[in-house]
């Protein structure tokens, strides 16, 4: 069975304390996404990033069944109505939006959308841009959305990181792309690991730990047998190894907080999808 589809019973794990760092997490600040007062598109955002870096970074929630999974069995008309609401919510700051059919791979694409509209790509799990007005989006439901911004350099990247993406070093690919495209150093890049599944809710087989190598071993994972994996801890360790010094993690767990979020694992694969987004708004 697919390791990402193999579930544990939802709600059986202890809920982490509200402001405690995730189990086994190395030093990373906790940064909480906060609700945006918009009834049309239920979502949470990093208010601190807006204030400090001038970027729009957030994630939709499952409020009123607000699923945005295009590659799903959802009713097409309702799905497109929700997507239109999402696009409308980000006007006029973001006349363009990019999305891709994700494959748990490591491809990160540099986006230079010059025209308004909605670009849908295939086989890409991360996007980066220096173009204001282009909103980068990925779909998530347990996998970690990784937000990268190089303040003062005007570039951002958004990565979809489940265990396969983490094992394939999608973070390294995203950081390398920002470094080469915008001449930034690793220490110029700020990273946030957003809403996703926590270690207590995510049991994986030993093959996953093996695939993740040092980053999972360093997180305290035992070498054999089913074990709990904290993806955000793995990503923080990878970030530190890459030289990133300003790293934060969300306290939200998609599986613990089922009233707020969709969780592939906790729903046995039946849940919808949220959209994580990041962009440089037009002035
Ligand atoms: Zn959890």
Boltz pocket constraint, residues with backbone or C-beta under 6 A from the ligand:
constraints:
  - pocket:
      binder: B
      contacts: [[A, 13], [A, 14], [A, 196], [A, 197], [A, 198], [A, 199], [A, 200], [A, 201], [A, 253], [A, 254], [A, 255], [A, 256]]
      max_distance: 6.0
